[in-house]
Amino acid sequence: MTQTTQPSRRQQHITIVSETFPPEINGVANTLRHLCQGLMQRGHRVTVVRPRQRHELTGSVASAGDALFNEELVVPGLPLPGYADLRFGITSVRRLTRLWKEERPDAVYVATQGPLGVAAVSAARRIGIPVSSGFHTNFHQYSRYYGIGALERVLCAYGRWFHNRTDVTLVPTRKMQQVTRAMGIPATGLWSRGIDCNRFSPHKRDNELRKQWGLAPNDRAVIYVGRLAPEKNLRLAVACYERIRGLHPNSRFILVGDGPLRRELSERHPEYLFCGIRRGEELAKFYASGDLFLFPSKTDTFGNVVLEAMASGLAVVAFDDGAASEHLRNEENGLKVALEDDEGFVDCALRLADQPTLLGRLRNQARLDALELNWSAQIEQFEQLVLNPENKAGYHALNKQSISIL
């Protein structure tokens, strides 16, 4: 029997620049954790540039053995308005230029578009290092939820300017590819997300935990996991659960996460279970112990929690956007509705609460489909888009041509 050998890959040095990074809890940090781990496992040298987190010093730091990077540069940071637990980085183009002249990376990937991202793009362009960007967050849409909707067009123009200065912008879904191109960002590459189905699994369902939640075996645990913030459309999640509870008084609403709306929600609804931030195996146990998962957000570019819920064997209700647009097949492995159909969202959740056979079928299929979504394939795709010289040259030409038209 002839054994085939894998083609050898050239080990390359990539610098990841981001205003947020593990152990922070959010979708961008989670994605970068998997990305950095995957690149390290494939033999690449990874350097991270990020802002100082609480109780940290700035400066260059070697890996502490967590296998996320070989070295990192920690720069000064300030709290992001409206997101006090997140910070934006502050450094100079000159400093990054000097650093990258001394130890030149093969490519720079900029995950966020704050001041640190701007400096990184400028430094890479100045010395001719291929630079790509990621469209991880819809900040221009967030402005509607924080009383500054008038700035949406300004933020959209800023995003267009920022991303068009890079060779290619990576987006997580085909729908987001359409959105960014409509914004005037034509040079895009599709880079999706994977899920760790060993970490998130129905086998981690914990009946003792469900008893602590006050649930009998046939009662419904309605789960939300994510930031408790206005842009997550929690108003709809609350309305949805209240309709479910009206028909199924023994159901419970389990909210995992933290954010600026937690205090208001807990005061209005003391009967809800606010579980705060959960990590690792504990988070996996919370997912697996639920029954149906609400994802009411209309602003997420992807929504990693959708894949986490699917892998955990939950029936997901979501809008036809982000991860749901790519991975949910309506009536087969979850339920999804058009972005403008709030009442349809509620109706879908009520159906799942009322129809145990449908609920069970969707939960089983969601798990089966999640098993096909591994991170290894996504790391390979990232290599092709960011570390492949031929791709970079093609995107660079397309990007320059597009900017001249605009």
C-alpha positions in Angstrom: 0.0 0.0 0.0 1.5 3.3 -1.1 1.6 6.0 1.5 1.1 9.6 0.3 3.1 12.4 1.9 1.8 15.8 2.6 3.4 18.6 0.6 5.9 20.5 2.6 5.0 24.0 3.8 7.4 26.9 4.1 7.5 28.0 7.7 6.8 31.7 7.7 6.7 34.6 10.2 3.3 36.2 10.7 2.5 39.1 12.9 -1.1 39.3 14.3 -2.1 42.8 15.4 -5.3 43.2 17.5 -6.8 45.5 20.0 -8.3 42.4 21.8 -6.7 39.1 22.6 -7.2 36.2 25.0 -7.9 35.9 27.9 -10.5 38.6 27.0 -13.9 37.0 26.2 -15.4 38.0 22.9 -15.7 36.6 19.4 -12.5 38.3 18.0 -10.3 37.1 20.9 -11.8 33.5 20.6 -11.1 33.5 16.8 -7.5 34.7 17.3 -6.9 32.1 19.9 -7.7 29.3 17.5 -5.9 31.1 14.6 -2.7 31.5 16.6 -2.8 27.9 18.0 -3.3 26.6 14.5 -0.5 28.6 12.9 1.9 27.5 15.7 0.9 23.9 15.3 1.7 24.1 11.6 5.2 25.3 12.3 4.9 29.1 11.6 6.4 31.7 13.8 3.7 33.9 15.3 4.2 37.4 16.9 1.3 39.2 18.5 1.0 43.0 18.9 -1.8 44.1 21.3 -2.7 46.6 24.0 -1.9 46.2 27.6 -4.6 44.5 29.6 -5.3 45.2 33.2 -2.4 44.7 35.6 0.1 44.2 32.8 3.3 46.0 31.9 4.1 47.1 28.3 7.1 45.8 26.3 8.2 42.7 24.5 7.4 39.3 26.0 8.4 35.8 25.0 5.9 33.0 25.0 4.9 31.8 28.5 4.2 28.3 27.1 0.6 28.8 26.2 1.3 27.9 22.5 -0.4 31.0 21.2 2.6 32.8 20.0 6.4 32.9 19.9 6.7 36.5 21.2 4.4 39.5 21.7 4.7 43.2 21.9 2.4 44.7 24.5 1.7 48.4 23.9 -0.1 51.1 26.0 -3.9 50.9 25.9 -6.9 53.0 26.9 -10.5 51.8 27.5 -12.8 51.8 24.5 -15.8 54.2 25.0 -18.9 52.1 25.7 -16.8 49.0 26.1 -14.8 49.7 29.3 -13.6 46.1 29.4 -12.0 46.5 26.0 -9.0 48.7 25.2 -7.5 50.3 22.1 -3.8 50.3 21.5 -1.5 53.2 21.2 1.8 53.0 19.4 3.7 54.9 16.7 4.2 54.0 13.0 7.9 54.7 13.6 8.2 52.1 16.4 6.6 49.3 14.4 8.6 50.2 11.3 11.8 50.0 13.3 10.7 46.7 14.8 9.7 45.1 11.5 12.9 46.3 9.8 14.9 44.5 12.5 12.8 41.3 12.4 10.8 41.4 9.2 7.6 39.3 9.2 6.5 37.6 6.0 3.0 39.0 6.5 1.0 41.2 8.9 -2.6 40.4 9.7 -4.6 43.3 11.4 -7.7 42.0 13.1 -9.1 45.4 14.4 -9.4 48.8 12.9 -8.5 51.0 15.9 -5.4 53.3 16.3 -3.1 50.3 16.7 -4.5 48.8 13.5 -4.0 52.0 11.6 -0.4 52.3 12.8 0.3 48.6 11.8 -1.1 49.0 8.3 0.9 52.2 7.8 4.1 50.7 9.0 3.7 47.5 6.9 2.9 49.6 3.8 5.9 51.9 4.4 8.4 49.0 4.2 6.5 46.8 1.8 5.3 44.0 4.0 2.1 42.3 2.7 -0.7 43.3 5.1 -4.2 41.9 5.3 -7.1 42.9 7.6 -10.1 41.1 9.1 -13.7 42.4 9.1 -14.6 41.0 12.6 -16.9 43.7 14.0 -19.7 45.9 12.6 -18.7 49.0 14.5 -20.6 51.3 12.1 -23.8 49.4 12.9 -23.1 49.5 16.6 -23.5 53.3 16.6 -27.2 52.9 16.3 -27.4 51.2 19.7 -25.3 53.8 21.6 -27.1 57.0 20.7 -24.6 58.1 18.0 -26.5 56.8 14.9 -25.6 60.0 13.1 -22.0 58.8 13.0 -22.8 55.6 11.1 -21.9 57.0 7.7 -18.7 58.4 9.0 -17.7 55.1 10.6 -18.6 53.3 7.4 -16.4 55.6 5.4 -13.6 55.1 7.9 -13.9 51.3 7.6 -13.8 51.6 3.8 -10.6 53.8 4.0 -9.0 51.4 6.5 -9.7 48.1 4.8 -8.8 49.5 1.3 -5.3 50.2 2.5 -4.7 46.5 3.0 -4.1 43.9 0.3 -7.2 41.8 1.2 -9.9 41.9 3.9 -11.0 38.6 5.3 -14.7 38.1 5.9 -16.4 35.1 7.6 -19.4 34.6 5.4 -20.5 35.1 1.8 -23.2 37.5 3.0 -20.6 39.6 4.8 -18.6 39.6 1.6 -21.6 41.2 -0.2 -21.9 43.7 2.7 -18.3 44.8 2.5 -18.3 45.1 -1.2 -21.4 47.2 -1.0 -19.5 49.4 1.5 -16.8 49.9 -1.2 -14.3 47.2 0.0 -13.9 45.0 -3.1 -10.7 43.0 -2.3 -12.1 40.4 0.1 -11.4 36.8 0.9 -13.7 34.3 2.5 -12.3 33.0 5.8 -14.9 31.2 8.0 -14.6 29.7 11.5 -14.4 26.2 13.0 -15.6 24.7 16.2 -13.9 22.3 18.8 -16.5 19.5 19.0 -14.5 17.8 21.8 -14.8 20.9 23.9 -18.5 21.5 23.1 -20.5 18.3 23.2 -24.0 17.1 24.3 -22.2 14.5 26.4 -21.4 17.3 28.9 -25.1 17.7 29.8 -25.3 18.0 33.6 -28.6 17.0 35.2 -27.4 18.3 38.6 -26.8 21.7 37.1 -30.3 21.7 35.6 -31.7 20.9 39.0 -29.9 23.9 40.4 -31.6 25.9 37.7 -34.9 24.7 39.1 -35.8 22.5 36.1 -37.5 19.1 36.0 -36.4 16.7 33.2 -39.0 17.8 30.7 -38.8 21.6 31.5 -37.1 23.9 28.9 -33.8 25.7 29.5 -33.7 28.7 27.2 -30.1 29.7 26.8 -28.4 33.0 25.7 -24.6 33.2 25.6 -22.9 36.5 24.8 -22.3 40.0 25.8 -25.2 41.7 27.6 -25.2 44.8 25.5 -27.6 46.9 23.4 -26.2 45.8 20.0 -27.0 42.1 20.8 -30.8 42.8 20.5 -31.5 41.4 24.0 -34.9 43.2 24.0 -36.1 40.6 21.5 -34.6 37.7 23.5 -36.5 38.9 26.6 -39.8 39.3 24.6 -39.3 35.9 23.2 -38.7 34.2 26.5 -41.7 35.9 28.1 -43.9 34.5 25.4 -42.4 31.0 26.0 -42.9 31.4 29.8 -46.5 32.4 29.3 -47.2 28.9 27.8 -44.5 27.0 29.8 -44.3 28.5 33.3 -41.6 26.1 34.4 -39.1 27.1 31.8 -36.1 29.1 32.8 -34.0 31.8 31.0 -30.3 31.2 31.4 -28.0 34.2 30.4 -24.3 33.5 30.3 -22.1 36.6 29.9 -21.7 40.1 31.2 -22.0 43.7 29.9 -23.6 47.1 30.4 -27.2 45.8 30.4 -26.8 43.2 33.1 -27.8 45.5 36.0 -30.9 46.8 34.2 -32.0 43.3 33.1 -31.4 41.7 36.6 -33.4 44.5 38.3 -36.3 44.1 35.9 -36.2 40.3 35.8 -34.8 38.9 39.1 -36.2 35.5 38.2 -33.8 35.1 35.2 -30.6 33.3 35.9 -27.6 35.6 35.3 -24.6 33.3 35.3 -21.9 35.8 34.4 -18.9 34.9 32.3 -18.1 31.2 32.0 -15.0 29.7 30.4 -13.7 26.4 29.2 -15.3 23.2 30.5 -17.7 25.1 32.6 -19.0 27.0 29.6 -19.4 23.8 27.7 -21.4 22.3 30.5 -23.8 25.3 30.5 -24.4 24.9 26.8 -25.0 21.2 26.9 -27.4 21.5 29.8 -29.7 23.8 27.8 -32.4 22.9 25.3 -32.9 25.8 22.9 -30.6 28.7 22.1 -31.6 32.2 21.2 -29.3 34.3 19.0 -31.2 37.5 18.3 -28.2 39.7 17.2 -28.5 41.5 13.9 -25.0 43.1 14.0 -22.6 40.2 14.4 -20.3 39.5 11.5 -20.4 35.8 12.4 -21.4 34.7 15.9 -19.1 32.0 17.1 -21.7 31.1 19.8 -24.0 29.7 17.0 -21.4 27.0 16.2 -20.8 26.4 19.9 -24.5 25.9 20.5 -24.8 23.5 17.5 -21.8 21.5 18.7 -23.4 21.2 22.1 -26.6 19.8 20.6 -28.9 22.8 21.0 -31.7 23.9 18.7 -30.7 27.4 17.5 -33.1 30.2 16.7 -31.4 33.0 14.7 -31.8 35.5 12.0 -30.6 34.6 8.5 -27.3 36.4 8.9 -23.7 35.6 10.0 -23.0 32.0 11.0 -26.7 31.2 10.8 -26.7 32.2 7.1 -23.9 29.8 6.4 -24.5 26.9 8.7 -28.2 26.7 9.6 -30.6 24.9 7.3 -34.1 26.0 8.3 -36.2 23.2 9.6 -33.3 20.7 9.4 -30.6 21.7 11.9 -32.1 24.9 13.4 -34.6 27.7 12.7 -33.8 31.0 11.1 -35.9 34.0 9.8 -35.3 37.1 7.7 -33.5 40.0 9.4 -36.6 42.1 9.5 -38.9 39.4 10.9 -38.9 39.8 14.7 -42.3 38.2 15.1 -41.1 35.2 13.1 -38.1 34.8 15.4 -40.5 34.6 18.4 -42.8 32.2 16.6 -39.8 29.9 15.9 -38.8 29.8 19.5 -42.4 29.0 20.5 -42.5 26.1 18.0 -39.4 24.6 19.6 -40.8 25.0 23.1 -44.1 23.4 22.0 -42.9 20.6 19.8 -40.5 18.2 21.6 -40.1 16.0 18.5 -39.0 18.9 16.3 -36.7 20.2 19.1 -35.0 16.8 19.4 -34.6 16.3 15.6 -33.0 19.7 15.2 -30.7 19.2 18.2 -29.4 15.9 16.8 -28.8 17.2 13.3 -27.1 20.4 14.6 -24.5 18.2 16.4 -23.9 16.1 13.4 -23.4 19.1 11.1 -21.1 20.8 13.7 -18.8 17.7 13.5 -17.9 18.7 10.0 -16.7 22.2 11.0 -13.1 21.9 12.1 -10.5 24.6 12.6 -7.8 22.8 10.7 -9.5 23.5 7.3 -9.9 27.2 8.3 -6.2 27.5 9.2 -5.3 26.2 5.8 -7.6 28.7 4.2 -6.0 31.5 6.2 -2.6 30.4 4.9 -3.8 30.5 1.3 -5.3 34.0 1.7 -2.6 35.7 3.8 0.7 33.7 3.5 0.4 32.7 -0.2 2.5 35.0 -2.4 0.4 34.5 -5.5 -2.8 35.4 -3.8 -1.3 38.5 -2.2 -0.1 39.8 -5.5 -3.5 39.2 -7.1 -5.3 40.9 -4.3 -2.9 43.8 -4.3 -3.5 44.5 -8.0 -7.3 44.3 -7.5 -7.2 46.5 -4.5 -5.1 49.3 -6.3 -7.5 49.1 -9.3 -10.6 49.4 -7.1 -9.2 52.3 -5.1 -8.5 54.2 -8.4 -12.1 53.7 -9.5 -13.5 55.0 -6.1 
